Amino acid sequence: MFDGHIALYRSLPKRVKIIEVGPRDGLQSEAGNVPTTTKVDLVNRLARAGFANVESASFVSPKWVPQMADGLAVMRGIERIPGTIYSALTPNMRGYENAREANVDEIVIFSSASEAFAQRNVNGSIAESIERFVPVAKAAKDAGLRLRGGISCCFGCPYQGEVPLSAVQDVVARLADLGCDEIDLADTIGVGTAGQVAFVVENVARQFPLDRLAGHFHDTYGQGLSNILAAMQIGMHIFHSSVAGLGGCPYAKGATGNVATEDILYLMAGLGIETGIDLDAVVQAGDFISQALGKNNAARAGRALLARAH
Amino acid sequence: MFDGHIALYRSLPKRVKIIEVGPRDGLQSEAGNVPTTTKVDLVNRLARAGFANVESASFVSPKWVPQMADGLAVMRGIERIPGTIYSALTPNMRGYENAREANVDEIVIFSSASEAFAQRNVNGSIAESIERFVPVAKAAKDAGLRLRGGISCCFGCPYQGEVPLSAVQDVVARLADLGCDEIDLADTIGVGTAGQVAFVVENVARQFPLDRLAGHFHDTYGQGLSNILAAMQIGMHIFHSSVAGLGGCPYAKGATGNVATEDILYLMAGLGIETGIDLDAVVQAGDFISQALGKNNAARAGRALLARAH
């Protein structure tokens, strides 16, 4: 129906890459232990739906994040679809070695744009936390693996509130120096709004190519899709999302977490933007994991499409 | 934090009017009977929060919509805050007489842009349904009341699917002829996406002034806020929303309904757009009605702000 005659929409990206983070970022924030077989099933369903990149595991210490302790088993259990990138979080060299053993395609390192958040969550400054990633980044690049860098709290922090653009840009520069192929700006607590997102994305794009810059938005305040629209209008075309809106917000119990993949895919379909992903298959995967977790499906497009199908 | 340097955001409306439709459109779609005293309390809380317009009742036949049968009692029970417009739906002259008895400030008439929807929901064509409103509109104008016209299914229909722009424009012309002070384009089933919204709003604005054109979006597929952002970028600055996201979707059971007022207000605050409405008071009103109905609060900003307050 949309005939694209409005300049704003004619200039949107023709194709958007969606990185599915539900099996890692999403499940990590869900209460309760998820059986390894369920994780394997979920990753397989998502890879088959057409995602080019599925964040599948986290090789952090099981003392910190026990719900991700079965990363190796998950990676060994899944079907490896050729062309799909299976990525994993690796906080240190020990995690990197485990990720290598699990044969992941992409190593994900991470920092925060908020000094207060870094101090509370990694017991050190931003600079110290990035210093610890130097050997990981070098090893990954030497091994010819893809390297991705995630930056939390780019649009606000639960401890310090506002996060200046210069702090975001400083971390982007450090992660770029480590050789990151892709860097994502995360709104960890979902506080950002459209104008702010446009402002940050436009400015960061002056120092790091938009073609390798991703947006990772949370729907805590319902702003996920409008933030993605705002970022796309600047030219951003890589986004993270979570099937069934898996994940919560540890800083606001009962609040929504990651923006739902189904809602994004519905938007992209309406805008005529290619993703290469089968929305119906994602809706089914979202129904599967919501039922497995015994929780309400947080993807609104998912719920509506499931209701229509019945 | 947002410094407005991006042209797109500098040109957004400085002020947006939000019409709160929760007590009518929202509660009408909720299961179960809501006590009159609860409705009165809700309308009072919303008017005190600063809304210039609260859609408070519906004077339709109690045989059709029994949950709205206490419209007169609601209107008589509420505190009438000077300057606040209390509006009510009136399908015919009998409803109009009741609305007059209840001393409403604004009469709301309605039609559909979808012929299939009109046939199924009002047993007649669009033209016939609007013909029935001729005496209502005349009486309202003669009495010096405000007259508002709502058009359902402007972005898609549960029966016929696509709805052509020309059909929307035809109904806008008919309602304008009846003397409507304000006309709203409703996405009754929430299927519209941002580019389509921009396209429809831009075209309708060529025939009816944007200053009197409103957007009524549903969040069934999660598109509410991105659609509002798209409409604002065209210049639209009147929107309808429902506290706590009250309301559902009769065409997709279990799906989300009206876009939540709290989510919109959070967006406007982030964009620096004035609304004159106290977000905290709306969050409290949303908590009140969610608890009264025994249902989950569907406003994501509402849930997050309530969680943060605890």
Boltz contact constraints between the chains, C-beta under 6 A:
constraints:
  - contact:
      token1: [A, 1]
      token2: [B, 162]
      max_distance: 6.0
  - contact:
      token1: [A, 1]
      token2: [B, 196]
      max_distance: 6.0
  - contact:
      token1: [A, 2]
      token2: [B, 195]
      max_distance: 6.0
  - contact:
      token1: [A, 2]
      token2: [B, 196]
      max_distance: 6.0
  - contact:
      token1: [A, 2]
      token2: [B, 199]
      max_distance: 6.0
  - contact:
      token1: [A, 6]
      token2: [B, 198]
      max_distance: 6.0
  - contact:
      token1: [A, 9]
      token2: [B, 195]
      max_distance: 6.0
  - contact:
      token1: [A, 162]
      token2: [B, 1]
      max_distance: 6.0
  - contact:
      token1: [A, 193]
      token2: [B, 267]
      max_distance: 6.0
  - contact:
      token1: [A, 193]
      token2: [B, 270]
      max_distance: 6.0
  - contact:
      token1: [A, 193]
      token2: [B, 271]
      max_distance: 6.0
  - contact:
      token1: [A, 194]
      token2: [B, 229]
      max_distance: 6.0
  - contact:
      token1: [A, 195]
      token2: [B, 2]
      max_distance: 6.0
  - contact:
      token1: [A, 195]
      token2: [B, 9]
      max_distance: 6.0
  - contact:
      token1: [A, 195]
      token2: [B, 271]
      max_distance: 6.0
  - contact:
      token1: [A, 196]
      token2: [B, 1]
      max_distance: 6.0
  - contact:
      token1: [A, 196]
      token2: [B, 2]
      max_distance: 6.0
  - contact:
      token1: [A, 198]
      token2: [B, 6]
      max_distance: 6.0
  - contact:
      token1: [A, 199]
      token2: [B, 2]
      max_distance: 6.0
  - contact:
      token1: [A, 219]
      token2: [B, 300]
      max_distance: 6.0
  - contact:
      token1: [A, 220]
      token2: [B, 304]
      max_distance: 6.0
  - contact:
      token1: [A, 221]
      token2: [B, 266]
      max_distance: 6.0
  - contact:
      token1: [A, 221]
      token2: [B, 300]
      max_distance: 6.0
  - contact:
      token1: [A, 221]
      token2: [B, 301]
      max_distance: 6.0
  - contact:
      token1: [A, 221]
      token2: [B, 304]
      max_distance: 6.0
  - contact:
      token1: [A, 222]
      token2: [B, 263]
      max_distance: 6.0
  - contact:
      token1: [A, 222]
      token2: [B, 300]
      max_distance: 6.0
  - contact:
      token1: [A, 222]
      token2: [B, 301]
      max_distance: 6.0
  - contact:
      token1: [A, 225]
      token2: [B, 222]
      max_distance: 6.0
  - contact:
      token1: [A, 225]
      token2: [B, 226]
      max_distance: 6.0
  - contact:
      token1: [A, 226]
      token2: [B, 225]
      max_distance: 6.0
  - contact:
      token1: [A, 226]
      token2: [B, 226]
      max_distance: 6.0
  - contact:
      token1: [A, 226]
      token2: [B, 229]
      max_distance: 6.0
  - contact:
      token1: [A, 229]
      token2: [B, 194]
      max_distance: 6.0
  - contact:
      token1: [A, 229]
      token2: [B, 226]
      max_distance: 6.0
  - contact:
      token1: [A, 229]
      token2: [B, 229]
      max_distance: 6.0
  - contact:
      token1: [A, 252]
      token2: [B, 304]
      max_distance: 6.0
  - contact:
      token1: [A, 252]
      token2: [B, 307]
      max_distance: 6.0
  - contact:
      token1: [A, 252]
      token2: [B, 308]
      max_distance: 6.0
  - contact:
      token1: [A, 253]
      token2: [B, 307]
      max_distance: 6.0
  - contact:
      token1: [A, 254]
      token2: [B, 303]
      max_distance: 6.0
  - contact:
      token1: [A, 254]
      token2: [B, 307]
      max_distance: 6.0
  - contact:
      token1: [A, 255]
      token2: [B, 303]
      max_distance: 6.0
  - contact:
      token1: [A, 255]
      token2: [B, 304]
      max_distance: 6.0
  - contact:
      token1: [A, 255]
      token2: [B, 307]
      max_distance: 6.0
  - contact:
      token1: [A, 256]
      token2: [B, 300]
      max_distance: 6.0
  - contact:
      token1: [A, 263]
      token2: [B, 222]
      max_distance: 6.0
  - contact:
      token1: [A, 266]
      token2: [B, 221]
      max_distance: 6.0
  - contact:
      token1: [A, 267]
      token2: [B, 193]
      max_distance: 6.0
  - contact:
      token1: [A, 270]
      token2: [B, 193]
      max_distance: 6.0
  - contact:
      token1: [A, 271]
      token2: [B, 193]
      max_distance: 6.0
  - contact:
      token1: [A, 271]
      token2: [B, 195]
      max_distance: 6.0
  - contact:
      token1: [A, 300]
      token2: [B, 219]
      max_distance: 6.0
  - contact:
      token1: [A, 300]
      token2: [B, 221]
      max_distance: 6.0
  - contact:
      token1: [A, 300]
      token2: [B, 222]
      max_distance: 6.0
  - contact:
      token1: [A, 300]
      token2: [B, 256]
      max_distance: 6.0
  - contact:
      token1: [A, 301]
      token2: [B, 221]
      max_distance: 6.0
  - contact:
      token1: [A, 301]
      token2: [B, 222]
      max_distance: 6.0
  - contact:
      token1: [A, 303]
      token2: [B, 254]
      max_distance: 6.0
  - contact:
      token1: [A, 303]
      token2: [B, 255]
      max_distance: 6.0
  - contact:
      token1: [A, 304]
      token2: [B, 220]
      max_distance: 6.0
  - contact:
      token1: [A, 304]
      token2: [B, 221]
      max_distance: 6.0
  - contact:
      token1: [A, 304]
      token2: [B, 252]
      max_distance: 6.0
  - contact:
      token1: [A, 304]
      token2: [B, 255]
      max_distance: 6.0
  - contact:
      token1: [A, 307]
      token2: [B, 252]
      max_distance: 6.0
  - contact:
      token1: [A, 307]
      token2: [B, 253]
      max_distance: 6.0
  - contact:
      token1: [A, 307]
      token2: [B, 254]
      max_distance: 6.0
  - contact:
      token1: [A, 307]
      token2: [B, 255]
      max_distance: 6.0
  - contact:
      token1: [A, 308]
      token2: [B, 252]
      max_distance: 6.0
